[in-house]
């Protein structure tokens, strides 16, 4: 349909999945994100910008994935962009301004080491800030909180991150854009409902 506003969230994500599959990209990994009826999504997208992402088109694929993910935000859904290399950095705080988010994504480049655990921890803190903000404003809307980690694998598992995510009703979803190890990423997803 030409009118995306007439579609519910699940239809938009399925449409995006199909369109990107036709373009022969790997963006179909975004099918991990669903919009539950009646819930507003607040997402933390966590992007690997370590030096290893400069090889094999990983950074280009990650940017395409992030931009497609941003396009899939529906209605009042919001997202925050956190990047990591040796350190974690919040590039953009929670917003539903798609053009602003995309402008931040398009400036990313790869350099430095890899510290996904710092980024996951920072992502949880960003969601806690959003939760506190909603509470202070008396907002009684129901929200679904999740993080999407996009990287080239080789992430270390940290049970404290899982405990903190679960304590704050945050699911962790992971997209591997290269051939690094998936073991920790799978554990994060399985143990947080991602």
N, C-alpha and C positions, 0 to 999 in steps of 0.2 A: 504494500500500500504506500501511496505517496505521503500520507499523513501519519507520521510517527506518533503524534500525540494521541491517536486513536488506539494505539497498541498498548497492552500492559507491559510491564518490565520484562517478563519472561519471553514474550514475543519479540521484543526488541533485541534481546541477547541472542535468541535463536536466529533471528534475521542476520545479525552481525556475524555469527558463526558461519552461516551458509555463504554470505557474500565473501568473507575472507577466505573461506575454503576454495571458492571458485578462483580467487586470485592466487592460489597456491602459496599461501603463507602459513605460518604456524600460529596465527592468532586464535585458532580454534581452541587453544588452551584456555581462553577466557570463558569458556563454558562453565568454569568453576564458580562464577559469580551469578547468583540468582537474586531476584527481587521478590521477597516474600510479600504477599498481599497485605496491605495495611501498614507496612513498616517502611520508614525512610532509611536508606542506606547511608552510613557514614564510613567511608573507606580510607584506609591508609595504603597508598601504593609505595612500595619500597623498591628502589631501583639500584642495582649493582653498577657502580661506575669505576670499579677497580681496573687496573691495567689489563687484566686478562680479557676484559670485555672488548678490547680493541681488535681482537683476532677473530677471523672467520665470520665476520658480519654480525657478531653477537650484539654490539651496541645498536646498530641499525635496526635489527630485529626487535630489540627491547624497546626502542623509541616507537616503532610502528605498533607494537603491542600496547604500550602505554597510551598512545594517542587513540587507538581503537577502544581501549578501556574507557578513556575519558568520554569519547563519543557515546558510549553505552550508558553513561550516567543518566538517570531518568528523573524528570520532574525536579524535586527538591533534594535529590541525592547530593551528597557532598564528598569531596576527596581532599586528602593532604598528600603532598609528595615529599618523601624522605629518600635521600640517596645515601650510599655508603661506599667507601673505599677503606682506607685505614681508620676512618672516623665516620660517624653518622651525622648527617646535616639535614635539617628541615628546610627544604627549598621553597615550599609553599604551604602555608597553614590552611585549615579547613575552608573550602569554598565550593560553590556550585558554578563558578565562572569557568566554563570549559575552555574558552580562548586563553584566559590567563594561565590555566594549568598547562595547556599545550605549548604556550610560549616558553614556559619553564622547562618542559620536557625537551624542546628543540634546542636548548642551549647546553644540554648535558654532553660531557665527553669523558672518556675513560683515562684513569691514571691512579696510581697508588696501590695499596694493599687491599685485603678483603676482611671486613669485619661485619658480617651480616648480623651477628648477635647484638652488636651495639645498635644497629638500625631497627631490629625487631623490638628491642627494649625502648628505643626512642618512639617508635610507632605506638606502642602501648601507652606511653606517657602522653602522646598527642591525643589519643582517644580519651584518656582520663580527663584531659583539659576540656575536650568537647562535652563529655558527660557532665562535668562540673558546671560548664557554661549553661547547658540546658537546664540543669537543676536550679541555678541561680536566677534564671529568667522565668522560672515557673512553667517551663515547657513540659507538657504532659504527653507529647507525641511518643509513639513507640519507635525505637531505632534498632537497626541491625548493624552491629559494628564488626568490621572485618579488616584484615590486612592482606595485601597481595604482594608477595615477595617475588620479584623478577630478577633472576640472576643466572650465572653459568654453572651452578652447582657448587660442590665443595663447601657446603655450609655445615657448621658444627651444631650438634644438638645440645640444648641447655634446658633442663627440666624446670628451672626457675622461670623461664620465659613462658613455658606451657602453663605453669601454675598461675602466673600473673594474668595471662590471657584468659584462662578459664574463670578466674575470680572476677573478671570484668566483662564476661560474656562476649569475648572477642574471638572470632575464628581466624585461623591463619591459613591462607591459600598460597600455593607456590607454583611458579612457572619457570621451568628450566629452559633457557634459550641456547644451551650448548650441551656438551657431553660430560660435564662434571658429575660427581656422585649425587644421587637423589636420596640417599638413605635418610639423612636428617630432615630433608624437606618433606618426605613422606610421613615421618613421625610427627612433625609439627602439624601437618594437615589432619592426620588420623586422630591425634590426641586433643585437637581443639575444635573438631567438627567442620574442618575446612574441606 
